[in-house]
Amino acid sequence: MPQTLITHRRTRSEQWYQRAQELLIEGVNSPSRGSSVFSPAPVVLERGRGTQVWDLDGNQYTDFMMSFGALIHGHAHPAIVKAASEALAQGSHFASSTPAELAAAERFCRMVPSAEAVRFCNTGTEATMLALRLARAHTGRNKLLKFEGHYHGWYDPYLLNAHSHPPGKLGTPQAPARIPDSAGIPARVFDDVVLAPWNDFEQLERVMGEHGDSLAAAITEPIMANMGCIPPREGYLQKLRELTSRHGVLLILDEVVTGFRYAPGGCQELFGITPDLSTFGKALGAGFPIGAVAGPRSLLEALRWGDNMVLHYGTFNGHRMTMQVVAASLELLEAHRGAAFRRLQATGDAAIAGLRQVFARHGTAAVVQGFGPMFQVYFTERDAIRDYRDYCAYADKAKYARFVHALLERGIYMSPSNGLHWIISTAHGESDVAALLSAADSACSALQ
Ligand SMILES: Cc1ncc(COP(=O)(O)O)c(C=O)c1O
């Protein structure tokens, strides 16, 4: 086993964070990076290369968060640096038609099975916003089926039960308590949202029976990635596809996390599902802001200018530099008949198997859930965390945060939030897995 890397004081990080808080709320630009998660203060990162990042105090970490999954090729991959630098040198963005956006679209549509056409935007949130608007325009219906614990970005109608809460507050699976995640959203927005537990066949049948004919869309993450990592039960996504088709409801597969990570065509390829619309972000941009909505031409044609069009503007849509990066990144992913995906899978599976052994050796009650490039650790006496309700009731989030803080002190960079998940990039390999297992072993001893 390699030597565990002990990180030293974070004095400069702490000082910097104090200053940042004078101008930036919580010292950051998104609460998932601030002190509420990284209590008492986040690690302030300065540079990265491959799988390694360095903080302001010069501490070095192996990164398993990878910008919440955006960095599919790790930090500063030479091909990505080249594509971005060349684009930048010629002019970062023209907001015009460019060869770069066609190069990105051609690769994208070749890889994603349901993509006859694609519309690029700037974030996953923009993509899910647009998908819902397209679905409403197409069906002439307003309602949306949204599942408990799924996160689809911060657009108003999606912000219902995307955070965890004490089990006593959740209501029953038949009548889930509806808990908005944000102030400032008019209550009437949620009148159009039907909320249901996920991974629950019985509740799915019930909800589709009651509301199916008035739903414009059902949106789902194919693997639940915002309560850790929760795969779908065998046949669940197929059932959802069957019932949505039966009721004329568009199925939006939110592949913002899973896309360009699990397979060339994401989870729709992996699970053999044909969504009506699918949304992408994160890994697609290899570290640059991106979102995309894909689907059949018949649906995306609604974006064409004219009467009854679906409006979607955006100064930065199809950003030239990002499009060149996307094309370069997808080229890397497609090379050698998708060898990158096999590597992602093998590296992730090795990390998962290794962590399971570490916990077993220490007699720690924990499950390591997921497969391949995405997984999460839950400290629990249960044999699995199968849905939002399990996550709220049975995952010891405080213990997980202590575990991750112990890892941060041992040279592993990860978010202490149990709701996130571990990310493998194409840059990760055996030595990174070995570093993780060594640090986890030492962290387990320290926690006991
Ligand atoms: C499944 C899913 N959809 C959509 C989004 C929103 O993406 P973005 O943060 O790029 O707006 C996220 C972000 O974490 C996500 O996990």
The ligand as an SDF file (V2000), in Angstrom:
LIG
                    3D

 16 16  0  0  0  0  0  0  0  0999 V2000
  -29.1400   15.3130  -12.3220 C   0  0  0  0  0  0  0  0  0  0  0  0
  -28.8310   16.7870  -12.4480 C   0  0  0  0  0  0  0  0  0  0  0  0
  -29.5330   17.5390  -13.3070 N   0  0  0  0  0  0  0  0  0  0  0  0
  -29.2810   18.8400  -13.4770 C   0  0  0  0  0  0  0  0  0  0  0  0
  -28.3070   19.4780  -12.7410 C   0  0  0  0  0  0  0  0  0  0  0  0
  -28.0420   20.9260  -12.9250 C   0  0  0  0  0  0  0  0  0  0  0  0
  -26.8430   21.1370  -13.6010 O   0  0  0  0  0  0  0  0  0  0  0  0
  -26.0420   22.5200  -13.4420 P   0  0  0  0  0  0  0  0  0  0  0  0
  -25.4370   22.5310  -12.0700 O   0  0  0  0  0  0  0  0  0  0  0  0
  -25.0180   22.4800  -14.5340 O   0  0  0  0  0  0  0  0  0  0  0  0
  -27.0260   23.6070  -13.6350 O   0  0  0  0  0  0  0  0  0  0  0  0
  -27.5590   18.7330  -11.8320 C   0  0  0  0  0  0  0  0  0  0  0  0
  -26.4840   19.3690  -11.0430 C   0  0  0  0  0  0  0  0  0  0  0  0
  -25.8940   18.8200  -10.1510 O   0  0  0  0  0  0  0  0  0  0  0  0
  -27.8300   17.3580  -11.6640 C   0  0  0  0  0  0  0  0  0  0  0  0
  -27.1580   16.6080  -10.7670 O   0  0  0  0  0  0  0  0  0  0  0  0
  1  2  1  0
  2  3  1  0
  2 15  2  0
  3  4  2  0
  4  5  1  0
  5  6  1  0
  5 12  2  0
  6  7  1  0
  7  8  1  0
  8  9  2  0
  8 10  1  0
  8 11  1  0
 12 13  1  0
 12 15  1  0
 13 14  2  0
 15 16  1  0
M  END
$$$$
